């Protein structure tokens, strides 16, 4: 990495200038609270010389960096499994994806000004110790919408058509005759099809909006749940206060909630009792949103039709977890996302904005 010296810096998120032995010519930066200031209070330069910037990008996914090259920024690939080399510890911009050494980076990247996570949320970056009041943090919100929606649809269809039972029978060399042959059409006491099914989507953001068209195409009646009521993309969304009445008529509950203190165990024993005995629960949000013990109890006691979970309170799911042997439970290993689509476009757009001193997309 080319060395440099910065001078005349009036910024809370920056550390003192480097020692005089660094040789890059000084650059003058002017700072302002607007328009680049984040809601958390961190500020960034109103104008930046792109040639004086270094961007570290991960090799944990194949990125086409050609769209970044026009900005004249120094582009440096790095291994997310290893500590960032000392010669790159003065980088200005860090792009993260499946990093295992973020805590080390948080302690050593003392001049980083912007972190672009490609994950849907900032939990890994914040958990590593990066302070959003000292560095601008942006997420990959929107990059996983369609992949998560597709996986959710797959879990719903698999649950309705009992594909997990068929696979279990196959491994046992047993013909599951009860699943074949003539079957009742849309029985009231079972979730067997999305046609005319009442699907409740709790957490009505971009993933839900990507999922709804497919659900409707297959004939489902969709109702959203969010903090405030309204009509979003043609879907009726009720407030969480009205959730109890809605659960009583739900065939499939899809949870796409973020993880926070406010959402911890929001699906608890009391709310599980409100669901019909044939209902299924699908969780592609965060594992902490479900009381797993209460869910296992409901399934063990036959008070719930089934559950398909892609996220868990502890991941990987420990071998000692009772969920492994809970009946009518499908375990998906946090596989819904994991494919950030359009990452290059997001990085390039935010890089353009960063250099121009404009507000970035997906600032936490």
PyMOL commands that set and color helices and strands:
alter all, ss='L'
color gray80, all
select helices_A, chain A and resi 50-52+66-69+86-88+102-108+123-128+145-160+163-171+177-179+206-217+240-247+269-274+287-289+292-300+322-325+343-356
alter helices_A, ss='H'
color red, helices_A
select strands_A, chain A and resi 54-58+74-78+93-96+114-117+136-138+198-202+221-226+230-232+235-239+252-255+280-283+306-309+329-331
alter strands_A, ss='S'
color yellow, strands_A
deselect
rebuild
show_as cartoon
